[in-house]
Amino acid sequence: MKKLILSATIAAFSSCAACVPAQAAEFPLPPKGSNMVGSLQVVIARHQDTLLDIARHYDVGYNEIRAANPGVDPWLPGAGTHVVVPTQYILPPKPWSGIIINIPERRLFYFPQGQKVVYTYPVGIFMPKWPDPLGSTHIIAKVKNPTWTVPKNIQEEHAKDGDPIPAFFPAGPDNPMGELALETGWSQIFIHGTNKPWGVGMRVSHGCFHVYPENEVQLFKMIPVGTSVTTIDQPFLVGTDGQGGLYMQSFKPVGAYAKGSNPQQRAVNAISRFEEAAGRPWQVNWQQVITLVSTPNTMPTPITGAGPSLRERIAAITAKPYAYAPYGDDANQATPPPSPAPVESASRTNP
């Protein structure tokens, strides 16, 4: 959140030391000739499952799970519904170093120094009228158990919307700052957990980047002070899996950065830059590109004639039952929940 005042509490932070993401989004860097990681998945929902539960388990944001499953009720997808889990990603443009946040994508990528891996997590981004700077800075501090003194303008905004909030939030599970925060060099902008994790993937902040509380635990442990942070505005990502095809992920451009720009031209420019960097051209299906610009698709979608279409790729995936216990109401706070256990295990421990 922008324009906030933080202070670390004296109490030692221990409540979530053992918590880890259910499906840690760690991938080996792709081989030469590719810039894509992960793979699409399909799971079969039960009557008690929500898209938000499934998304959180697989480190996917609200925007991504909704876009991958048009027409599916996010709260009641229904027993037997096949849910596409969009866990395949085109990496941001090089250099791959430190933290890179692609704001239109609402996704953070972390490339740890000296390791041939990438971690990626969904993020909640700023609300309209609270845009973040584009460019580079660093992590300047790591804060445990932050408190939040709410600036007057944010208090007034909430009161105007009929949602008054306190002037001060102490440390704890109800703190909008979460229980861990990474402070960036941009004034009062943090990467932090949240007491409303179901908002990850939405436009919910006053400038900070919200991540699932369990993801913040992992980031907090991994990321040293001094790590570079780069924010980019890339609504059209172009990539290849090294098998000959060209793909595009498309996201709705962010109005704060897109004034006066032509989305189709931006997509064409992204393709041209990728071809130039790769040193080769592709036979692009420009009609498909136009479609992706007008109807964004957050999953990597083929834009050449090589290989199966996105629909064919999804149809070929073997659907697996989603067998994890729902997160439940208790997970809607800043304290990371335990990783959801398989239902069979949960039934043994909770007769």
Secondary structure as UniProt FT lines:
FT   TURN            15..18
FT   TURN            22..23
FT   STRAND          26..28
FT   TURN            32..33
FT   STRAND          36..38
FT   STRAND          41..44
FT   TURN            47..48
FT   HELIX           51..57
FT   TURN            58..59
FT   HELIX           62..68
FT   TURN            70..71
FT   TURN            79..80
FT   STRAND          82..85
FT   STRAND          88..90
FT   STRAND          98..102
FT   TURN            103..106
FT   STRAND          107..111
FT   TURN            113..114
FT   STRAND          117..122
FT   STRAND          124..126
FT   TURN            128..129
FT   STRAND          135..144
FT   STRAND          148..149
FT   HELIX           152..160
FT   TURN            161..162
FT   STRAND          168..169
FT   TURN            173..174
FT   TURN            176..177
FT   STRAND          180..184
FT   TURN            187..188
FT   STRAND          190..192
FT   HELIX           197..199
FT   TURN            200..201
FT   STRAND          203..205
FT   STRAND          209..210
FT   HELIX           213..222
FT   TURN            225..226
FT   STRAND          228..232
FT   STRAND          236..239
FT   STRAND          247..250
FT   HELIX           255..258
FT   TURN            259..260
FT   HELIX           263..278
FT   HELIX           286..294
FT   STRAND          301..302
FT   HELIX           310..315
FT   STRAND          320..321
FT   HELIX           329..331
FT   HELIX           343..349
//
